[in-house]
Amino acid sequence: MTTATKPTTLTGQLAKLGSSIEKNRAEVNTLKRDRDAYAAETESERVEYGSRCRTYPEEVGKDHNPLKGTEAHKMQAALKTRLGSPNPHQAELDQTVAELHESQKLERQFRLANFSGLVSEVAPSIEDTATGFEEAFTRIVELIDLYRANEEEVRELVLASPPLNGQDLANDGRMGTWLAMARDALESPVFRPREGDMARWKIDQAMKQELADNE
């Protein structure tokens, strides 16, 4: 017998909890449709019964009740039985809704209890991304230096070829803007995303509230 492998990372465990929520939510939606369909069928039978009584008044007595042995009487009996019993999908729906709320609660508690750890697991990716930015901006500076060297070579050719002059040189005017942006980015490290200063306090307060609610 093969046993399910428990996720080894906090992120993996959180994803598993999230999958449980989605599974329960899908089941709730299915049961809601089943419950509503049953209710719609009941209403349809009620309408059909009323229509039968109006269409065949000979099947209804003076007391407005259908006469025994008539189709109207059979329809009334079936409708009474249906109305006298609870919706057969309601109990399962209530149970599944409770399971959904419990799975949402477990996921929320897990997030709160493991918030710092979850952020730490994202840290390597954040670091790789920040390093990538720094390398990219460094490369931009290098490429702009190359571009300007190429530009100067073309300028010299233009100026050395009468009747051409400096006005006959076309270039990309965005280099200065890009260079300033790249140098500005390189002057200070890329800010790594993290929780705000109030996040830890808010989480502590939320966890205290969770404990109080469970007492």
GUKOL-687499 format. One record per residue (C-alpha): residue number from 0; y, z, x. Coordinates in steps of 0.1 Angstrom, whole numbers, plus 5000, padded with zeros to 4 digits. Layout:
PT_NUM_Y_Z_X .
...
// end
This chain:
PT_0_5000_5000_5000 .
PT_1_5034_4990_5014 .
PT_2_5062_5015_5012 .
PT_3_5098_5005_5008 .
PT_4_5118_5008_5041 .
PT_5_5148_5031_5037 .
PT_6_5180_5016_5051 .
PT_7_5188_5030_5085 .
PT_8_5226_5027_5082 .
PT_9_5250_5044_5059 .
PT_10_5263_5009_5049 .
PT_11_5228_4999_5040 .
PT_12_5222_5030_5020 .
PT_13_5255_5025_5001 .
PT_14_5244_4989_4994 .
PT_15_5211_5001_4980 .
PT_16_5230_5026_4957 .
PT_17_5252_4997_4946 .
PT_18_5222_4976_4938 .
PT_19_5209_5004_4916 .
PT_20_5241_5005_4897 .
PT_21_5241_4967_4891 .
PT_22_5205_4969_4880 .
PT_23_5213_4997_4855 .
PT_24_5244_4979_4843 .
PT_25_5224_4947_4836 .
PT_26_5198_4967_4817 .
PT_27_5226_4984_4796 .
PT_28_5241_4950_4788 .
PT_29_5207_4936_4777 .
PT_30_5200_4966_4755 .
PT_31_5235_4964_4740 .
PT_32_5228_4928_4730 .
PT_33_5194_4938_4715 .
PT_34_5210_4967_4696 .
PT_35_5238_4945_4683 .
PT_36_5214_4917_4673 .
PT_37_5193_4942_4653 .
PT_38_5224_4955_4636 .
PT_39_5234_4919_4628 .
PT_40_5200_4912_4614 .
PT_41_5203_4943_4591 .
PT_42_5237_4931_4579 .
PT_43_5223_4896_4573 .
PT_44_5195_4911_4552 .
PT_45_5220_4932_4532 .
PT_46_5240_4900_4525 .
PT_47_5208_4881_4515 .
PT_48_5198_4909_4491 .
PT_49_5232_4909_4474 .
PT_50_5231_4871_4471 .
PT_51_5196_4873_4456 .
PT_52_5207_4898_4429 .
PT_53_5237_4876_4420 .
PT_54_5217_4844_4420 .
PT_55_5188_4858_4400 .
PT_56_5203_4883_4376 .
PT_57_5170_4884_4356 .
PT_58_5155_4903_4386 .
PT_59_5180_4931_4381 .
PT_60_5178_4958_4354 .
PT_61_5207_4973_4333 .
PT_62_5209_5001_4358 .
PT_63_5217_4975_4385 .
PT_64_5185_4982_4403 .
PT_65_5160_4954_4409 .
PT_66_5130_4952_4387 .
PT_67_5096_4961_4402 .
PT_68_5076_4931_4413 .
PT_69_5105_4908_4418 .
PT_70_5116_4893_4450 .
PT_71_5149_4913_4448 .
PT_72_5128_4945_4446 .
PT_73_5108_4935_4477 .
PT_74_5141_4928_4496 .
PT_75_5156_4961_4485 .
PT_76_5125_4980_4497 .
PT_77_5126_4963_4531 .
PT_78_5163_4969_4534 .
PT_79_5159_5006_4526 .
PT_80_5132_5010_4552 .
PT_81_5154_4993_4578 .
PT_82_5185_5013_4569 .
PT_83_5164_5045_4568 .
PT_84_5153_5042_4604 .
PT_85_5175_5043_4635 .
PT_86_5182_5012_4655 .
PT_87_5151_5008_4676 .
PT_88_5171_4999_4707 .
PT_89_5196_5028_4705 .
PT_90_5175_5055_4722 .
PT_91_5166_5033_4751 .
PT_92_5202_5022_4754 .
PT_93_5214_5058_4755 .
PT_94_5189_5067_4782 .
PT_95_5198_5037_4803 .
PT_96_5235_5044_4799 .
PT_97_5228_5080_4812 .
PT_98_5209_5065_4841 .
PT_99_5239_5042_4849 .
PT_100_5263_5071_4849 .
PT_101_5240_5090_4871 .
PT_102_5237_5061_4896 .
PT_103_5275_5057_4896 .
PT_104_5278_5094_4903 .
PT_105_5254_5093_4932 .
PT_106_5272_5064_4947 .
PT_107_5306_5081_4944 .
PT_108_5292_5113_4959 .
PT_109_5276_5093_4988 .
PT_110_5309_5076_4995 .
PT_111_5328_5108_4996 .
PT_112_5302_5127_5017 .
PT_113_5298_5099_5043 .
PT_114_5333_5083_5043 .
PT_115_5340_5089_5080 .
PT_116_5305_5076_5089 .
PT_117_5310_5045_5068 .
PT_118_5343_5037_5085 .
PT_119_5327_5043_5119 .
PT_120_5300_5017_5112 .
PT_121_5327_4991_5106 .
PT_122_5344_5001_5138 .
PT_123_5324_4977_5161 .
PT_124_5333_4947_5139 .
PT_125_5369_4959_5138 .
PT_126_5370_4961_5176 .
PT_127_5355_4926_5180 .
PT_128_5380_4912_5156 .
PT_129_5409_4929_5174 .
PT_130_5397_4917_5208 .
PT_131_5394_4882_5193 .
PT_132_5430_4883_5182 .
PT_133_5441_4894_5217 .
PT_134_5421_4867_5234 .
PT_135_5435_4841_5209 .
PT_136_5471_4850_5216 .
PT_137_5465_4850_5253 .
PT_138_5451_4815_5250 .
PT_139_5481_4804_5229 .
PT_140_5504_4815_5257 .
PT_141_5483_4796_5282 .
PT_142_5482_4765_5260 .
PT_143_5520_4766_5255 .
PT_144_5525_4767_5293 .
PT_145_5503_4737_5296 .
PT_146_5521_4719_5268 .
PT_147_5555_4725_5285 .
PT_148_5541_4713_5318 .
PT_149_5530_4681_5300 .
PT_150_5563_4679_5283 .
PT_151_5581_4681_5316 .
PT_152_5560_4653_5331 .
PT_153_5569_4630_5301 .
PT_154_5606_4641_5304 .
PT_155_5607_4630_5341 .
PT_156_5592_4596_5331 .
PT_157_5617_4591_5304 .
PT_158_5647_4600_5326 .
PT_159_5635_4578_5354 .
PT_160_5632_4548_5331 .
PT_161_5667_4534_5323 .
PT_162_5681_4528_5298 .
PT_163_5662_4558_5284 .
PT_164_5677_4593_5284 .
PT_165_5669_4628_5273 .
PT_166_5675_4619_5236 .
PT_167_5644_4596_5239 .
PT_168_5620_4625_5244 .
PT_169_5601_4636_5212 .
PT_170_5583_4669_5212 .
PT_171_5570_4697_5190 .
PT_172_5598_4722_5184 .
PT_173_5575_4749_5172 .
PT_174_5564_4759_5207 .
PT_175_5592_4785_5211 .
PT_176_5584_4802_5178 .
PT_177_5546_4803_5186 .
PT_178_5553_4816_5221 .
PT_179_5575_4844_5208 .
PT_180_5549_4853_5182 .
PT_181_5521_4854_5208 .
PT_182_5540_4875_5233 .
PT_183_5551_4899_5206 .
PT_184_5515_4903_5196 .
PT_185_5504_4909_5231 .
PT_186_5530_4935_5239 .
PT_187_5513_4961_5217 .
PT_188_5475_4963_5208 .
PT_189_5463_4950_5175 .
PT_190_5464_4979_5150 .
PT_191_5428_4987_5141 .
PT_192_5425_4993_5103 .
PT_193_5416_5029_5094 .
PT_194_5420_5054_5066 .
PT_195_5455_5066_5060 .
PT_196_5468_5101_5069 .
PT_197_5462_5115_5034 .
PT_198_5428_5100_5030 .
PT_199_5408_5129_5045 .
PT_200_5427_5155_5023 .
PT_201_5422_5134_4992 .
PT_202_5384_5131_4999 .
PT_203_5382_5169_5004 .
PT_204_5399_5175_4971 .
PT_205_5376_5150_4954 .
PT_206_5345_5166_4968 .
PT_207_5357_5201_4957 .
PT_208_5362_5186_4922 .
PT_209_5326_5172_4923 .
PT_210_5312_5206_4932 .
PT_211_5332_5223_4904 .
PT_212_5320_5197_4879 .
PT_213_5284_5203_4888 .
PT_214_5285_5241_4885 .
// end
